[in-house]
């Protein structure tokens, strides 16, 4: 069942996502959304998504999946189409969701069907942490994440320039910019080099959260033509 779950949710994020433009036009469903889903009426798995200007960057830690796609809706209806990637791996499927919006655009309930004909339900609740403005100079410093598959280190300077490395020998170069002023969403543009088949251009979004200290976790979600990545980067050192 876990395998079918992974496959079903992988299908949920397969469509290409254009870069999130600076000052993206606000839409009614813009926000940081958290919730759970099942697959074929089995299980309960986490799901977190950033919706900004009609674009989606999402992940599920439980199912080890990264998503990208699009979303449209209003104060009553919700539709989303996504492509799905194995976390730190390749794209394998797509998914379509349709549902309803309630509680003054603070909740979403949807049903989905994947390209493998798996079905399930998704419930999301708006996280007011989306309304937390993020200034680039507060992100300046070193951010890292380690797990059983490896590690990554990212340096961010005061104007959002990115330079990093990982345990696979990949080099990461790019920029991090506010998706729009006044919200907790950052647009990522990054290039991977010296990384074999993973070389190329990646785009996505990030948001700040509190772990052991205020603003010490940067949830980093990027996808490219063939691969998707999600890292909850932890602040190691701030700029002096």
C-alpha positions as CSV (number, residue, x, y, z in Angstrom):
1,X,0.0,0.0,0.0
2,X,2.9,2.4,0.7
3,X,4.2,1.7,-2.8
4,X,0.9,2.6,-4.3
5,X,0.7,5.6,-2.2
6,X,4.0,6.9,-3.3
7,X,3.1,6.2,-6.9
8,X,-0.3,7.9,-6.6
9,X,1.1,11.0,-5.0
10,X,4.0,11.1,-7.3
11,X,1.5,11.5,-10.1
12,X,0.1,14.6,-8.3
13,X,3.0,16.9,-9.4
14,X,4.2,16.2,-12.9
15,X,3.3,19.3,-14.9
16,X,6.1,21.8,-15.7
17,X,6.2,24.8,-13.5
18,X,7.4,28.2,-14.8
19,X,9.6,30.3,-12.6
20,X,7.7,32.1,-9.9
21,X,8.0,35.7,-11.0
22,X,8.9,38.5,-8.5
23,X,5.8,40.3,-7.4
24,X,3.5,37.5,-8.7
25,X,0.0,38.7,-9.2
26,X,-2.0,37.8,-6.0
27,X,-4.8,35.1,-6.3
28,X,-7.4,34.2,-3.8
29,X,-5.9,30.8,-3.0
30,X,-2.4,32.2,-2.5
31,X,-1.0,30.8,0.8
32,X,0.9,28.2,2.7
33,X,-1.4,25.2,3.0
34,X,-1.0,22.1,5.2
35,X,-3.0,18.9,5.5
36,X,-3.2,15.2,4.8
37,X,-4.3,12.9,2.0
38,X,-5.2,9.2,1.6
39,X,-4.9,7.0,-1.4
40,X,-7.6,4.5,-2.3
41,X,-9.2,5.2,1.1
42,X,-6.0,3.9,2.8
43,X,-3.6,5.7,5.1
44,X,-3.1,9.3,6.1
45,X,-0.1,11.2,4.8
46,X,1.2,14.8,5.3
47,X,1.0,17.4,2.5
48,X,2.4,20.9,2.5
49,X,2.0,23.3,-0.4
50,X,2.8,26.9,-1.3
51,X,0.3,28.5,-3.7
52,X,1.6,31.8,-5.2
53,X,0.2,33.4,-8.4
54,X,-1.3,30.2,-9.6
55,X,1.9,28.1,-9.2
56,X,2.3,25.2,-6.8
57,X,5.4,23.9,-5.0
58,X,4.6,21.1,-2.6
59,X,6.0,18.1,-0.7
60,X,5.0,15.1,1.4
61,X,7.6,13.9,3.8
62,X,5.6,10.7,4.7
63,X,5.3,9.6,1.0
64,X,8.8,10.9,0.0
65,X,7.4,13.0,-2.9
66,X,8.0,16.5,-4.3
67,X,5.4,18.3,-6.5
68,X,5.1,21.1,-8.9
69,X,2.1,22.4,-10.8
70,X,-0.7,24.9,-11.1
71,X,-3.8,25.9,-9.1
72,X,-6.9,27.9,-9.9
73,X,-10.0,28.6,-7.8
74,X,-12.1,31.1,-6.0
75,X,-13.9,31.3,-2.7
76,X,-15.9,28.1,-3.6
77,X,-14.0,26.0,-6.1
78,X,-10.5,24.5,-6.3
79,X,-8.6,22.8,-9.1
80,X,-5.0,21.8,-9.3
81,X,-2.8,19.8,-11.8
82,X,0.6,18.6,-10.6
83,X,3.6,16.5,-11.6
84,X,5.2,14.2,-9.0
85,X,8.8,13.4,-8.3
86,X,10.5,11.0,-6.0
87,X,12.2,13.2,-3.4
88,X,15.8,13.7,-4.7
89,X,14.7,11.6,-7.7
90,X,12.9,11.5,-11.0
91,X,9.5,12.5,-12.1
92,X,7.1,9.6,-12.5
93,X,3.4,10.7,-12.8
94,X,0.7,13.4,-12.8
95,X,-2.5,14.1,-10.9
96,X,-5.6,16.2,-11.1
97,X,-7.6,17.5,-8.1
98,X,-11.0,19.1,-7.9
99,X,-12.7,20.3,-4.7
100,X,-14.3,23.0,-2.7
101,X,-13.1,26.0,-0.7
102,X,-14.7,26.9,2.6
103,X,-14.3,28.7,5.9
104,X,-13.7,32.1,4.2
105,X,-10.9,30.6,2.0
106,X,-9.2,29.0,5.0
107,X,-9.9,25.3,4.1
108,X,-9.9,23.1,1.0
109,X,-11.4,19.6,0.6
110,X,-10.6,17.8,-2.7
111,X,-10.7,14.5,-4.5
112,X,-8.0,13.4,-6.9
113,X,-7.3,10.9,-9.6
114,X,-3.8,10.0,-10.8
115,X,-2.6,8.9,-14.2
116,X,-2.4,5.4,-12.7
117,X,-6.2,5.6,-11.8
118,X,-5.5,5.8,-8.0
119,X,-7.9,8.0,-6.2
120,X,-8.1,9.7,-2.8
121,X,-9.0,12.7,-0.8
122,X,-7.0,15.7,0.3
123,X,-7.8,18.2,3.1
124,X,-5.9,21.4,3.5
125,X,-5.9,24.2,6.1
126,X,-4.5,27.7,5.5
127,X,-1.4,28.5,7.6
128,X,-1.3,32.1,8.7
129,X,2.5,31.9,8.7
130,X,2.2,32.8,5.0
131,X,1.6,36.4,6.2
132,X,5.0,36.6,7.7
133,X,7.2,38.9,5.6
134,X,10.7,37.7,4.8
135,X,13.6,40.1,4.2
136,X,16.5,38.7,2.2
137,X,19.1,40.2,4.6
138,X,17.6,38.1,7.4
139,X,18.5,34.9,5.4
140,X,22.2,35.8,5.0
141,X,24.4,33.0,6.2
142,X,25.0,29.2,6.0
143,X,22.1,26.7,5.8
144,X,22.5,22.9,5.9
145,X,20.6,19.7,5.9
146,X,21.8,16.1,6.5
147,X,19.9,12.9,6.1
148,X,20.6,9.2,5.3
149,X,21.0,9.9,1.6
150,X,23.5,12.7,2.0
151,X,23.9,16.4,2.9
152,X,23.7,19.8,1.4
153,X,25.1,23.2,2.4
154,X,23.8,26.5,1.0
155,X,25.3,29.9,1.5
156,X,22.9,32.9,0.9
157,X,24.2,36.5,0.8
158,X,22.3,39.7,1.6
159,X,20.9,40.1,-1.9
160,X,19.8,36.5,-2.3
161,X,22.6,35.1,-4.3
162,X,23.0,31.3,-3.7
163,X,26.2,29.2,-3.7
164,X,26.2,25.6,-2.4
165,X,27.5,22.1,-2.5
166,X,26.2,18.7,-1.6
167,X,27.6,15.3,-0.7
168,X,27.2,14.1,-4.3
169,X,29.7,16.7,-5.4
170,X,27.0,18.9,-7.1
171,X,27.5,22.6,-7.2
172,X,24.4,24.9,-6.7
173,X,24.4,28.4,-8.1
174,X,21.4,30.8,-8.2
175,X,19.2,33.3,-6.6
176,X,16.5,33.5,-4.0
177,X,14.0,36.4,-4.2
178,X,10.7,37.4,-2.6
179,X,7.9,36.0,-4.7
180,X,5.9,39.1,-3.7
181,X,6.5,41.7,-0.9
182,X,4.9,41.0,2.4
183,X,4.5,37.2,2.2
184,X,6.4,34.2,3.4
185,X,7.3,32.8,0.0
186,X,10.6,33.0,-1.9
187,X,11.2,32.3,-5.6
188,X,14.2,30.0,-6.2
189,X,16.2,29.9,-9.5
190,X,19.2,27.5,-9.2
191,X,21.6,25.7,-11.5
192,X,23.2,22.4,-10.6
193,X,26.6,21.7,-12.1
194,X,29.2,18.8,-11.8
195,X,26.2,16.6,-11.0
196,X,25.9,14.2,-13.9
197,X,22.4,13.5,-15.1
198,X,21.0,16.0,-12.5
199,X,22.8,19.0,-14.1
200,X,20.5,21.7,-15.3
201,X,18.2,24.5,-14.3
202,X,15.8,24.2,-11.4
203,X,13.0,26.5,-10.1
204,X,10.7,26.4,-7.1
205,X,9.8,28.1,-3.8
206,X,10.8,28.3,-0.2
207,X,9.4,29.5,3.1
208,X,10.7,30.3,6.5
209,X,9.5,28.4,9.6
210,X,10.5,28.1,13.3
211,X,12.2,25.0,14.5
212,X,14.3,25.2,17.6
213,X,14.6,29.0,17.2
214,X,12.7,31.8,15.3
215,X,13.3,31.6,11.6
216,X,15.9,28.8,11.8
217,X,14.3,26.6,9.1
218,X,14.1,27.3,5.3
219,X,11.9,24.8,3.6
220,X,13.5,24.5,0.1
221,X,11.5,22.9,-2.8
222,X,12.9,22.9,-6.4
223,X,12.2,20.8,-9.5
224,X,13.8,20.6,-12.9
225,X,13.1,18.7,-16.1
226,X,13.9,15.4,-14.6
227,X,14.4,15.7,-10.9
228,X,12.7,17.1,-7.8
229,X,14.3,18.1,-4.4
230,X,13.0,19.1,-1.0
231,X,15.2,20.1,1.9
232,X,14.3,21.6,5.3
233,X,17.5,23.6,5.6
234,X,18.6,24.6,9.1
235,X,20.5,27.8,9.8
236,X,24.0,27.0,10.9
237,X,25.5,30.5,11.0
238,X,24.2,34.0,10.4
239,X,26.3,36.6,8.7
240,X,28.4,38.6,11.1
